[in-house]
């Protein structure tokens, strides 16, 4: 169900744009989670949208901006 202003709507009440957005998000979550091992999958499976999943994976893999700067300085 789509949460809009903290009110849940039934799938049958969604407009086509909301349905398409939900379907795209679901497909994207499948693409993001497919290559993950179980530990990574369970770490991000709690998030409700693909963008949140992607952001968590990005930080876990690349680190925060501070961590990136530290690694860059370590190489130079």
mmCIF file of the N, C-alpha and C atoms, coordinates in Angstrom:
data_MODEL
# 
_entry.id   MODEL 
# 
loop_
_atom_site.group_PDB 
_atom_site.id 
_atom_site.type_symbol 
_atom_site.label_atom_id 
_atom_site.label_alt_id 
_atom_site.label_comp_id 
_atom_site.label_asym_id 
_atom_site.label_entity_id 
_atom_site.label_seq_id 
_atom_site.pdbx_PDB_ins_code 
_atom_site.Cartn_x 
_atom_site.Cartn_y 
_atom_site.Cartn_z 
_atom_site.occupancy 
_atom_site.B_iso_or_equiv 
_atom_site.pdbx_formal_charge 
_atom_site.auth_seq_id 
_atom_site.auth_comp_id 
_atom_site.auth_asym_id 
_atom_site.auth_atom_id 
_atom_site.pdbx_PDB_model_num 
ATOM 1   N N  . UNK A 1 1  ? 0.820  -1.180  0.000   1.00 0.00 ? 1  UNK A N  1 
ATOM 2   C CA . UNK A 1 1  ? 0.000  0.000   0.000   1.00 0.00 ? 1  UNK A CA 1 
ATOM 3   C C  . UNK A 1 1  ? 0.866  1.246   0.000   1.00 0.00 ? 1  UNK A C  1 
ATOM 4   N N  . UNK A 1 2  ? 0.431  2.242   -0.691  1.00 0.00 ? 2  UNK A N  1 
ATOM 5   C CA . UNK A 1 2  ? 1.143  3.501   -0.760  1.00 0.00 ? 2  UNK A CA 1 
ATOM 6   C C  . UNK A 1 2  ? 0.742  4.376   0.403   1.00 0.00 ? 2  UNK A C  1 
ATOM 7   N N  . UNK A 1 3  ? 1.716  4.917   1.106   1.00 0.00 ? 3  UNK A N  1 
ATOM 8   C CA . UNK A 1 3  ? 1.414  5.820   2.205   1.00 0.00 ? 3  UNK A CA 1 
ATOM 9   C C  . UNK A 1 3  ? 1.518  7.243   1.691   1.00 0.00 ? 3  UNK A C  1 
ATOM 10  N N  . UNK A 1 4  ? 0.440  7.940   1.753   1.00 0.00 ? 4  UNK A N  1 
ATOM 11  C CA . UNK A 1 4  ? 0.384  9.319   1.305   1.00 0.00 ? 4  UNK A CA 1 
ATOM 12  C C  . UNK A 1 4  ? -0.248 10.137  2.415   1.00 0.00 ? 4  UNK A C  1 
ATOM 13  N N  . UNK A 1 5  ? 0.507  11.033  3.026   1.00 0.00 ? 5  UNK A N  1 
ATOM 14  C CA . UNK A 1 5  ? 0.026  11.833  4.150   1.00 0.00 ? 5  UNK A CA 1 
ATOM 15  C C  . UNK A 1 5  ? -0.441 10.940  5.300   1.00 0.00 ? 5  UNK A C  1 
ATOM 16  N N  . UNK A 1 6  ? 0.269  9.848   5.522   1.00 0.00 ? 6  UNK A N  1 
ATOM 17  C CA . UNK A 1 6  ? 0.004  8.917   6.613   1.00 0.00 ? 6  UNK A CA 1 
ATOM 18  C C  . UNK A 1 6  ? -1.346 8.222   6.491   1.00 0.00 ? 6  UNK A C  1 
ATOM 19  N N  . UNK A 1 7  ? -1.954 8.228   5.333   1.00 0.00 ? 7  UNK A N  1 
ATOM 20  C CA . UNK A 1 7  ? -3.202 7.518   5.100   1.00 0.00 ? 7  UNK A CA 1 
ATOM 21  C C  . UNK A 1 7  ? -2.934 6.456   4.042   1.00 0.00 ? 7  UNK A C  1 
ATOM 22  N N  . UNK A 1 8  ? -3.243 5.209   4.360   1.00 0.00 ? 8  UNK A N  1 
ATOM 23  C CA . UNK A 1 8  ? -2.998 4.134   3.419   1.00 0.00 ? 8  UNK A CA 1 
ATOM 24  C C  . UNK A 1 8  ? -4.137 4.049   2.419   1.00 0.00 ? 8  UNK A C  1 
ATOM 25  N N  . UNK A 1 9  ? -3.760 3.857   1.159   1.00 0.00 ? 9  UNK A N  1 
ATOM 26  C CA . UNK A 1 9  ? -4.742 3.715   0.092   1.00 0.00 ? 9  UNK A CA 1 
ATOM 27  C C  . UNK A 1 9  ? -4.716 2.286   -0.418  1.00 0.00 ? 9  UNK A C  1 
ATOM 28  N N  . UNK A 1 10 ? -5.868 1.780   -0.751  1.00 0.00 ? 10 UNK A N  1 
ATOM 29  C CA . UNK A 1 10 ? -5.943 0.461   -1.364  1.00 0.00 ? 10 UNK A CA 1 
ATOM 30  C C  . UNK A 1 10 ? -5.417 0.537   -2.786  1.00 0.00 ? 10 UNK A C  1 
ATOM 31  N N  . UNK A 1 11 ? -4.809 -0.571  -3.262  1.00 0.00 ? 11 UNK A N  1 
ATOM 32  C CA . UNK A 1 11 ? -4.259 -0.630  -4.615  1.00 0.00 ? 11 UNK A CA 1 
ATOM 33  C C  . UNK A 1 11 ? -5.312 -0.224  -5.647  1.00 0.00 ? 11 UNK A C  1 
ATOM 34  N N  . UNK A 1 12 ? -6.538 -0.634  -5.445  1.00 0.00 ? 12 UNK A N  1 
ATOM 35  C CA . UNK A 1 12 ? -7.605 -0.326  -6.399  1.00 0.00 ? 12 UNK A CA 1 
ATOM 36  C C  . UNK A 1 12 ? -7.926 1.165   -6.473  1.00 0.00 ? 12 UNK A C  1 
ATOM 37  N N  . UNK A 1 13 ? -7.498 1.921   -5.474  1.00 0.00 ? 13 UNK A N  1 
ATOM 38  C CA . UNK A 1 13 ? -7.771 3.360   -5.454  1.00 0.00 ? 13 UNK A CA 1 
ATOM 39  C C  . UNK A 1 13 ? -6.599 4.184   -6.007  1.00 0.00 ? 13 UNK A C  1 
ATOM 40  N N  . UNK A 1 14 ? -5.494 3.518   -6.333  1.00 0.00 ? 14 UNK A N  1 
ATOM 41  C CA . UNK A 1 14 ? -4.325 4.229   -6.835  1.00 0.00 ? 14 UNK A CA 1 
ATOM 42  C C  . UNK A 1 14 ? -4.590 4.698   -8.262  1.00 0.00 ? 14 UNK A C  1 
ATOM 43  N N  . UNK A 1 15 ? -4.007 5.835   -8.596  1.00 0.00 ? 15 UNK A N  1 
ATOM 44  C CA . UNK A 1 15 ? -4.052 6.278   -9.987  1.00 0.00 ? 15 UNK A CA 1 
ATOM 45  C C  . UNK A 1 15 ? -2.928 5.574   -10.735 1.00 0.00 ? 15 UNK A C  1 
ATOM 46  N N  . UNK A 1 16 ? -2.979 5.602   -12.052 1.00 0.00 ? 16 UNK A N  1 
ATOM 47  C CA . UNK A 1 16 ? -1.980 4.884   -12.865 1.00 0.00 ? 16 UNK A CA 1 
ATOM 48  C C  . UNK A 1 16 ? -0.558 5.328   -12.558 1.00 0.00 ? 16 UNK A C  1 
ATOM 49  N N  . UNK A 1 17 ? -0.350 6.608   -12.312 1.00 0.00 ? 17 UNK A N  1 
ATOM 50  C CA . UNK A 1 17 ? 0.994  7.116   -12.013 1.00 0.00 ? 17 UNK A CA 1 
ATOM 51  C C  . UNK A 1 17 ? 1.537  6.492   -10.727 1.00 0.00 ? 17 UNK A C  1 
ATOM 52  N N  . UNK A 1 18 ? 0.693  6.352   -9.705  1.00 0.00 ? 18 UNK A N  1 
ATOM 53  C CA . UNK A 1 18 ? 1.122  5.736   -8.447  1.00 0.00 ? 18 UNK A CA 1 
ATOM 54  C C  . UNK A 1 18 ? 1.440  4.251   -8.646  1.00 0.00 ? 18 UNK A C  1 
ATOM 55  N N  . UNK A 1 19 ? 0.626  3.574   -9.433  1.00 0.00 ? 19 UNK A N  1 
ATOM 56  C CA . UNK A 1 19 ? 0.871  2.157   -9.710  1.00 0.00 ? 19 UNK A CA 1 
ATOM 57  C C  . UNK A 1 19 ? 2.188  1.961   -10.451 1.00 0.00 ? 19 UNK A C  1 
ATOM 58  N N  . UNK A 1 20 ? 2.435  2.787   -11.452 1.00 0.00 ? 20 UNK A N  1 
ATOM 59  C CA . UNK A 1 20 ? 3.661  2.690   -12.241 1.00 0.00 ? 20 UNK A CA 1 
ATOM 60  C C  . UNK A 1 20 ? 4.884  2.963   -11.363 1.00 0.00 ? 20 UNK A C  1 
ATOM 61  N N  . UNK A 1 21 ? 4.782  3.974   -10.508 1.00 0.00 ? 21 UNK A N  1 
ATOM 62  C CA . UNK A 1 21 ? 5.891  4.316   -9.613  1.00 0.00 ? 21 UNK A CA 1 
ATOM 63  C C  . UNK A 1 21 ? 6.178  3.147   -8.662  1.00 0.00 ? 21 UNK A C  1 
ATOM 64  N N  . UNK A 1 22 ? 5.133  2.534   -8.108  1.00 0.00 ? 22 UNK A N  1 
ATOM 65  C CA . UNK A 1 22 ? 5.311  1.400   -7.200  1.00 0.00 ? 22 UNK A CA 1 
ATOM 66  C C  . UNK A 1 22 ? 5.923  0.208   -7.926  1.00 0.00 ? 22 UNK A C  1 
ATOM 67  N N  . UNK A 1 23 ? 5.479  -0.051  -9.151  1.00 0.00 ? 23 UNK A N  1 
ATOM 68  C CA . UNK A 1 23 ? 6.023  -1.160  -9.928  1.00 0.00 ? 23 UNK A CA 1 
ATOM 69  C C  . UNK A 1 23 ? 7.492  -0.922  -10.264 1.00 0.00 ? 23 UNK A C  1 
ATOM 70  N N  . UNK A 1 24 ? 7.835  0.305   -10.633 1.00 0.00 ? 24 UNK A N  1 
ATOM 71  C CA . UNK A 1 24 ? 9.237  0.633   -10.923 1.00 0.00 ? 24 UNK A CA 1 
ATOM 72  C C  . UNK A 1 24 ? 10.102 0.490   -9.681  1.00 0.00 ? 24 UNK A C  1 
ATOM 73  N N  . UNK A 1 25 ? 9.588  0.933   -8.530  1.00 0.00 ? 25 UNK A N  1 
ATOM 74  C CA . UNK A 1 25 ? 10.346 0.823   -7.293  1.00 0.00 ? 25 UNK A CA 1 
ATOM 75  C C  . UNK A 1 25 ? 10.575 -0.644  -6.944  1.00 0.00 ? 25 UNK A C  1 
ATOM 76  N N  . UNK A 1 26 ? 9.568  -1.467  -7.123  1.00 0.00 ? 26 UNK A N  1 
ATOM 77  C CA . UNK A 1 26 ? 9.690  -2.899  -6.840  1.00 0.00 ? 26 UNK A CA 1 
ATOM 78  C C  . UNK A 1 26 ? 10.725 -3.550  -7.760  1.00 0.00 ? 26 UNK A C  1 
ATOM 79  N N  . UNK A 1 27 ? 10.677 -3.222  -9.028  1.00 0.00 ? 27 UNK A N  1 
ATOM 80  C CA . UNK A 1 27 ? 11.646 -3.771  -9.986  1.00 0.00 ? 27 UNK A CA 1 
ATOM 81  C C  . UNK A 1 27 ? 13.061 -3.321  -9.639  1.00 0.00 ? 27 UNK A C  1 
ATOM 82  N N  . UNK A 1 28 ? 13.202 -2.067  -9.249  1.00 0.00 ? 28 UNK A N  1 
ATOM 83  C CA . UNK A 1 28 ? 14.519 -1.537  -8.886  1.00 0.00 ? 28 UNK A CA 1 
ATOM 84  C C  . UNK A 1 28 ? 15.050 -2.219  -7.631  1.00 0.00 ? 28 UNK A C  1 
ATOM 85  N N  . UNK A 1 29 ? 14.191 -2.446  -6.649  1.00 0.00 ? 29 UNK A N  1 
ATOM 86  C CA . UNK A 1 29 ? 14.623 -3.153  -5.437  1.00 0.00 ? 29 UNK A CA 1 
ATOM 87  C C  . UNK A 1 29 ? 15.095 -4.559  -5.784  1.00 0.00 ? 29 UNK A C  1 
ATOM 88  N N  . UNK A 1 30 ? 14.428 -5.223  -6.706  1.00 0.00 ? 30 UNK A N  1 
ATOM 89  C CA . UNK A 1 30 ? 14.866 -6.557  -7.131  1.00 0.00 ? 30 UNK A CA 1 
ATOM 90  C C  . UNK A 1 30 ? 16.238 -6.502  -7.784  1.00 0.00 ? 30 UNK A C  1 
ATOM 91  N N  . UNK A 1 31 ? 16.468 -5.503  -8.618  1.00 0.00 ? 31 UNK A N  1 
ATOM 92  C CA . UNK A 1 31 ? 17.766 -5.355  -9.283  1.00 0.00 ? 31 UNK A CA 1 
ATOM 93  C C  . UNK A 1 31 ? 18.864 -5.091  -8.258  1.00 0.00 ? 31 UNK A C  1 
ATOM 94  N N  . UNK A 1 32 ? 18.568 -4.231  -7.291  1.00 0.00 ? 32 UNK A N  1 
ATOM 95  C CA . UNK A 1 32 ? 19.557 -3.880  -6.263  1.00 0.00 ? 32 UNK A CA 1 
ATOM 96  C C  . UNK A 1 32 ? 19.896 -5.093  -5.400  1.00 0.00 ? 32 UNK A C  1 
ATOM 97  N N  . UNK A 1 33 ? 18.906 -5.872  -5.003  1.00 0.00 ? 33 UNK A N  1 
ATOM 98  C CA . UNK A 1 33 ? 19.140 -6.952  -4.043  1.00 0.00 ? 33 UNK A CA 1 
ATOM 99  C C  . UNK A 1 33 ? 19.619 -8.258  -4.675  1.00 0.00 ? 33 UNK A C  1 
ATOM 100 N N  . UNK A 1 34 ? 19.410 -8.445  -5.963  1.00 0.00 ? 34 UNK A N  1 
ATOM 101 C CA . UNK A 1 34 ? 19.765 -9.715  -6.605  1.00 0.00 ? 34 UNK A CA 1 
ATOM 102 C C  . UNK A 1 34 ? 21.218 -10.139 -6.371  1.00 0.00 ? 34 UNK A C  1 
ATOM 103 N N  . UNK A 1 35 ? 22.208 -9.270  -6.571  1.00 0.00 ? 35 UNK A N  1 
ATOM 104 C CA . UNK A 1 35 ? 23.597 -9.744  -6.443  1.00 0.00 ? 35 UNK A CA 1 
ATOM 105 C C  . UNK A 1 35 ? 24.139 -9.762  -5.011  1.00 0.00 ? 35 UNK A C  1 
ATOM 106 N N  . UNK A 1 36 ? 23.338 -9.419  -4.028  1.00 0.00 ? 36 UNK A N  1 
ATOM 107 C CA . UNK A 1 36 ? 23.837 -9.295  -2.658  1.00 0.00 ? 36 UNK A CA 1 
ATOM 108 C C  . UNK A 1 36 ? 23.929 -10.641 -1.955  1.00 0.00 ? 36 UNK A C  1 
ATOM 109 N N  . UNK A 1 37 ? 24.885 -10.722 -1.043  1.00 0.00 ? 37 UNK A N  1 
ATOM 110 C CA . UNK A 1 37 ? 24.927 -11.900 -0.183  1.00 0.00 ? 37 UNK A CA 1 
ATOM 111 C C  . UNK A 1 37 ? 23.868 -11.720 0.914   1.00 0.00 ? 37 UNK A C  1 
ATOM 112 N N  . UNK A 1 38 ? 23.635 -12.758 1.707   1.00 0.00 ? 38 UNK A N  1 
ATOM 113 C CA . UNK A 1 38 ? 22.551 -12.711 2.697   1.00 0.00 ? 38 UNK A CA 1 
ATOM 114 C C  . UNK A 1 38 ? 22.743 -11.604 3.729   1.00 0.00 ? 38 UNK A C  1 
ATOM 115 N N  . UNK A 1 39 ? 23.971 -11.383 4.181   1.00 0.00 ? 39 UNK A N  1 
ATOM 116 C CA . UNK A 1 39 ? 24.212 -10.336 5.173   1.00 0.00 ? 39 UNK A CA 1 
ATOM 117 C C  . UNK A 1 39 ? 23.829 -8.961  4.637   1.00 0.00 ? 39 UNK A C  1 
ATOM 118 N N  . UNK A 1 40 ? 24.271 -8.659  3.413   1.00 0.00 ? 40 UNK A N  1 
ATOM 119 C CA . UNK A 1 40 ? 23.934 -7.373  2.812   1.00 0.00 ? 40 UNK A CA 1 
ATOM 120 C C  . UNK A 1 40 ? 22.436 -7.260  2.552   1.00 0.00 ? 40 UNK A C  1 
ATOM 121 N N  . UNK A 1 41 ? 21.839 -8.365  2.087   1.00 0.00 ? 41 UNK A N  1 
ATOM 122 C CA . UNK A 1 41 ? 20.408 -8.341  1.813   1.00 0.00 ? 41 UNK A CA 1 
ATOM 123 C C  . UNK A 1 41 ? 19.619 -8.006  3.073   1.00 0.00 ? 41 UNK A C  1 
ATOM 124 N N  . UNK A 1 42 ? 19.903 -8.700  4.172   1.00 0.00 ? 42 UNK A N  1 
ATOM 125 C CA . UNK A 1 42 ? 19.156 -8.460  5.400   1.00 0.00 ? 42 UNK A CA 1 
ATOM 126 C C  . UNK A 1 42 ? 19.442 -7.064  5.969   1.00 0.00 ? 42 UNK A C  1 
ATOM 127 N N  . UNK A 1 43 ? 20.610 -6.520  5.694   1.00 0.00 ? 43 UNK A N  1 
ATOM 128 C CA . UNK A 1 43 ? 20.943 -5.177  6.158   1.00 0.00 ? 43 UNK A CA 1 
ATOM 129 C C  . UNK A 1 43 ? 20.062 -4.130  5.481   1.00 0.00 ? 43 UNK A C  1 
ATOM 130 N N  . UNK A 1 44 ? 19.728 -4.330  4.211   1.00 0.00 ? 44 UNK A N  1 
ATOM 131 C CA . UNK A 1 44 ? 18.970 -3.302  3.498   1.00 0.00 ? 44 UNK A CA 1 
ATOM 132 C C  . UNK A 1 44 ? 17.511 -3.662  3.264   1.00 0.00 ? 44 UNK A C  1 
ATOM 133 N N  . UNK A 1 45 ? 17.108 -4.895  3.545   1.00 0.00 ? 45 UNK A N  1 
ATOM 134 C CA . UNK A 1 45 ? 15.740 -5.312  3.242   1.00 0.00 ? 45 UNK A CA 1 
ATOM 135 C C  . UNK A 1 45 ? 14.688 -4.600  4.084   1.00 0.00 ? 45 UNK A C  1 
ATOM 136 N N  . UNK A 1 46 ? 15.104 -3.990  5.173   1.00 0.00 ? 46 UNK A N  1 
ATOM 137 C CA . UNK A 1 46 ? 14.159 -3.280  6.034   1.00 0.00 ? 46 UNK A CA 1 
ATOM 138 C C  . UNK A 1 46 ? 13.695 -1.955  5.449   1.00 0.00 ? 46 UNK A C  1 
ATOM 139 N N  . UNK A 1 47 ? 14.387 -1.440  4.446   1.00 0.00 ? 47 UNK A N  1 
ATOM 140 C CA . UNK A 1 47 ? 14.039 -0.145  3.876   1.00 0.00 ? 47 UNK A CA 1 
ATOM 141 C C  . UNK A 1 47 ? 12.889 -0.285  2.888   1.00 0.00 ? 47 UNK A C  1 
ATOM 142 N N  . UNK A 1 48 ? 12.043 0.740   2.843   1.00 0.00 ? 48 UNK A N  1 
ATOM 143 C CA . UNK A 1 48 ? 10.788 0.627   2.087   1.00 0.00 ? 48 UNK A CA 1 
ATOM 144 C C  . UNK A 1 48 ? 10.909 1.026   0.626   1.00 0.00 ? 48 UNK A C  1 
ATOM 145 N N  . UNK A 1 49 ? 11.965 1.731   0.245   1.00 0.00 ? 49 UNK A N  1 
ATOM 146 C CA . UNK A 1 49 ? 12.064 2.115   -1.163  1.00 0.00 ? 49 UNK A CA 1 
ATOM 147 C C  . UNK A 1 49 ? 13.488 1.887   -1.676  1.00 0.00 ? 49 UNK A C  1 
ATOM 148 N N  . UNK A 1 50 ? 13.588 1.776   -2.981  1.00 0.00 ? 50 UNK A N  1 
ATOM 149 C CA . UNK A 1 50 ? 14.869 1.471   -3.626  1.00 0.00 ? 50 UNK A CA 1 
ATOM 150 C C  . UNK A 1 50 ? 15.915 2.548   -3.347  1.00 0.00 ? 50 UNK A C  1 
ATOM 151 N N  . UNK A 1 51 ? 15.509 3.803   -3.294  1.00 0.00 ? 51 UNK A N  1 
ATOM 152 C CA . UNK A 1 51 ? 16.458 4.894   -3.055  1.00 0.00 ? 51 UNK A CA 1 
ATOM 153 C C  . UNK A 1 51 ? 17.122 4.741   -1.692  1.00 0.00 ? 51 UNK A C  1 
ATOM 154 N N  . UNK A 1 52 ? 16.332 4.403   -0.672  1.00 0.00 ? 52 UNK A N  1 
ATOM 155 C CA . UNK A 1 52 ? 16.905 4.194   0.654   1.00 0.00 ? 52 UNK A CA 1 
ATOM 156 C C  . UNK A 1 52 ? 17.887 3.022   0.640   1.00 0.00 ? 52 UNK A C  1 
ATOM 157 N N  . UNK A 1 53 ? 17.510 1.936   -0.032  1.00 0.00 ? 53 UNK A N  1 
ATOM 158 C CA . UNK A 1 53 ? 18.396 0.774   -0.133  1.00 0.00 ? 53 UNK A CA 1 
ATOM 159 C C  . UNK A 1 53 ? 19.712 1.155   -0.796  1.00 0.00 ? 53 UNK A C  1 
ATOM 160 N N  . UNK A 1 54 ? 19.612 1.865   -1.902  1.00 0.00 ? 54 UNK A N  1 
ATOM 161 C CA . UNK A 1 54 ? 20.795 2.266   -2.654  1.00 0.00 ? 54 UNK A CA 1 
ATOM 162 C C  . UNK A 1 54 ? 21.707 3.143   -1.804  1.00 0.00 ? 54 UNK A C  1 
ATOM 163 N N  . UNK A 1 55 ? 21.121 4.109   -1.093  1.00 0.00 ? 55 UNK A N  1 
ATOM 164 C CA . UNK A 1 55 ? 21.918 5.020   -0.266  1.00 0.00 ? 55 UNK A CA 1 
ATOM 165 C C  . UNK A 1 55 ? 22.666 4.269   0.825   1.00 0.00 ? 55 UNK A C  1 
ATOM 166 N N  . UNK A 1 56 ? 22.022 3.295   1.464   1.00 0.00 ? 56 UNK A N  1 
ATOM 167 C CA . UNK A 1 56 ? 22.675 2.515   2.516   1.00 0.00 ? 56 UNK A CA 1 
ATOM 168 C C  . UNK A 1 56 ? 23.800 1.678   1.932   1.00 0.00 ? 56 UNK A C  1 
ATOM 169 N N  . UNK A 1 57 ? 23.551 1.033   0.806   1.00 0.00 ? 57 UNK A N  1 
ATOM 170 C CA . UNK A 1 57 ? 24.609 0.239   0.168   1.00 0.00 ? 57 UNK A CA 1 
ATOM 171 C C  . UNK A 1 57 ? 25.785 1.115   -0.230  1.00 0.00 ? 57 UNK A C  1 
ATOM 172 N N  . UNK A 1 58 ? 25.490 2.288   -0.755  1.00 0.00 ? 58 UNK A N  1 
ATOM 173 C CA . UNK A 1 58 ? 26.547 3.201   -1.193  1.00 0.00 ? 58 UNK A CA 1 
ATOM 174 C C  . UNK A 1 58 ? 27.446 3.586   -0.022  1.00 0.00 ? 58 UNK A C  1 
ATOM 175 N N  . UNK A 1 59 ? 26.848 3.940   1.107   1.00 0.00 ? 59 UNK A N  1 
ATOM 176 C CA . UNK A 1 59 ? 27.643 4.308   2.282   1.00 0.00 ? 59 UNK A CA 1 
ATOM 177 C C  . UNK A 1 59 ? 28.421 3.110   2.799   1.00 0.00 ? 59 UNK A C  1 
ATOM 178 N N  . UNK A 1 60 ? 27.789 1.926   2.805   1.00 0.00 ? 60 UNK A N  1 
ATOM 179 C CA . UNK A 1 60 ? 28.476 0.726   3.285   1.00 0.00 ? 60 UNK A CA 1 
ATOM 180 C C  . UNK A 1 60 ? 29.648 0.342   2.395   1.00 0.00 ? 60 UNK A C  1 
ATOM 181 N N  . UNK A 1 61 ? 29.500 0.532   1.108   1.00 0.00 ? 61 UNK A N  1 
ATOM 182 C CA . UNK A 1 61 ? 30.560 0.148   0.164   1.00 0.00 ? 61 UNK A CA 1 
ATOM 183 C C  . UNK A 1 61 ? 31.635 1.223   0.017   1.00 0.00 ? 61 UNK A C  1 
ATOM 184 N N  . UNK A 1 62 ? 31.215 2.475   -0.071  1.00 0.00 ? 62 UNK A N  1 
ATOM 185 C CA . UNK A 1 62 ? 32.151 3.562   -0.342  1.00 0.00 ? 62 UNK A CA 1 
ATOM 186 C C  . UNK A 1 62 ? 32.537 4.343   0.899   1.00 0.00 ? 62 UNK A C  1 
ATOM 187 N N  . UNK A 1 63 ? 31.705 4.334   1.909   1.00 0.00 ? 63 UNK A N  1 
ATOM 188 C CA . UNK A 1 63 ? 31.941 5.116   3.106   1.00 0.00 ? 63 UNK A CA 1 
ATOM 189 C C  . UNK A 1 63 ? 31.340 6.505   2.959   1.00 0.00 ? 63 UNK A C  1 
ATOM 190 N N  . UNK A 1 64 ? 31.392 7.246   4.034   1.00 0.00 ? 64 UNK A N  1 
ATOM 191 C CA . UNK A 1 64 ? 30.895 8.616   4.021   1.00 0.00 ? 64 UNK A CA 1 
ATOM 192 C C  . UNK A 1 64 ? 31.905 9.504   3.322   1.00 0.00 ? 64 UNK A C  1 
ATOM 193 N N  . UNK A 1 65 ? 31.554 10.761  3.137   1.00 0.00 ? 65 UNK A N  1 
ATOM 194 C CA . UNK A 1 65 ? 32.483 11.704  2.516   1.00 0.00 ? 65 UNK A CA 1 
ATOM 195 C C  . UNK A 1 65 ? 33.781 11.807  3.278   1.00 0.00 ? 65 UNK A C  1 
ATOM 196 N N  . UNK A 1 66 ? 33.704 11.778  4.611   1.00 0.00 ? 66 UNK A N  1 
ATOM 197 C CA . UNK A 1 66 ? 34.912 11.841  5.442   1.00 0.00 ? 66 UNK A CA 1 
ATOM 198 C C  . UNK A 1 66 ? 35.784 10.606  5.233   1.00 0.00 ? 66 UNK A C  1 
ATOM 199 N N  . UNK A 1 67 ? 35.172 9.445   5.176   1.00 0.00 ? 67 UNK A N  1 
ATOM 200 C CA . UNK A 1 67 ? 35.936 8.210   4.970   1.00 0.00 ? 67 UNK A CA 1 
ATOM 201 C C  . UNK A 1 67 ? 36.607 8.212   3.604   1.00 0.00 ? 67 UNK A C  1 
ATOM 202 N N  . UNK A 1 68 ? 35.929 8.734   2.596   1.00 0.00 ? 68 UNK A N  1 
ATOM 203 C CA . UNK A 1 68 ? 36.527 8.812   1.254   1.00 0.00 ? 68 UNK A CA 1 
ATOM 204 C C  . UNK A 1 68 ? 37.745 9.723   1.261   1.00 0.00 ? 68 UNK A C  1 
ATOM 205 N N  . UNK A 1 69 ? 37.637 10.868  1.952   1.00 0.00 ? 69 UNK A N  1 
ATOM 206 C CA . UNK A 1 69 ? 38.774 11.798  2.015   1.00 0.00 ? 69 UNK A CA 1 
ATOM 207 C C  . UNK A 1 69 ? 39.961 11.172  2.731   1.00 0.00 ? 69 UNK A C  1 
ATOM 208 N N  . UNK A 1 70 ? 39.698 10.433  3.803   1.00 0.00 ? 70 UNK A N  1 
ATOM 209 C CA . UNK A 1 70 ? 40.771 9.783   4.553   1.00 0.00 ? 70 UNK A CA 1 
ATOM 210 C C  . UNK A 1 70 ? 41.483 8.768   3.671   1.00 0.00 ? 70 UNK A C  1 
ATOM 211 N N  . UNK A 1 71 ? 40.708 7.949   2.923   1.00 0.00 ? 71 UNK A N  1 
ATOM 212 C CA . UNK A 1 71 ? 41.330 6.968   2.035   1.00 0.00 ? 71 UNK A CA 1 
ATOM 213 C C  . UNK A 1 71 ? 42.133 7.669   0.939   1.00 0.00 ? 71 UNK A C  1 
ATOM 214 N N  . UNK A 1 72 ? 41.597 8.756   0.401   1.00 0.00 ? 72 UNK A N  1 
ATOM 215 C CA . UNK A 1 72 ? 42.291 9.484   -0.654  1.00 0.00 ? 72 UNK A CA 1 
ATOM 216 C C  . UNK A 1 72 ? 43.620 10.035  -0.140  1.00 0.00 ? 72 UNK A C  1 
ATOM 217 N N  . UNK A 1 73 ? 43.596 10.583  1.058   1.00 0.00 ? 73 UNK A N  1 
ATOM 218 C CA . UNK A 1 73 ? 44.838 11.130  1.623   1.00 0.00 ? 73 UNK A CA 1 
ATOM 219 C C  . UNK A 1 73 ? 45.833 10.021  1.964   1.00 0.00 ? 73 UNK A C  1 
ATOM 220 N N  . UNK A 1 74 ? 45.327 8.852   2.324   1.00 0.00 ? 74 UNK A N  1 
ATOM 221 C CA . UNK A 1 74 ? 46.216 7.739   2.640   1.00 0.00 ? 74 UNK A CA 1 
ATOM 222 C C  . UNK A 1 74 ? 46.963 7.267   1.405   1.00 0.00 ? 74 UNK A C  1 
ATOM 223 N N  . UNK A 1 75 ? 46.317 7.377   0.229   1.00 0.00 ? 75 UNK A N  1 
ATOM 224 C CA . UNK A 1 75 ? 46.962 6.965   -1.009  1.00 0.00 ? 75 UNK A CA 1 
ATOM 225 C C  . UNK A 1 75 ? 47.992 7.984   -1.492  1.00 0.00 ? 75 UNK A C  1 
ATOM 226 N N  . UNK A 1 76 ? 47.839 9.235   -1.107  1.00 0.00 ? 76 UNK A N  1 
ATOM 227 C CA . UNK A 1 76 ? 48.762 10.281  -1.604  1.00 0.00 ? 76 UNK A CA 1 
ATOM 228 C C  . UNK A 1 76 ? 49.910 10.518  -0.682  1.00 0.00 ? 76 UNK A C  1 
# 
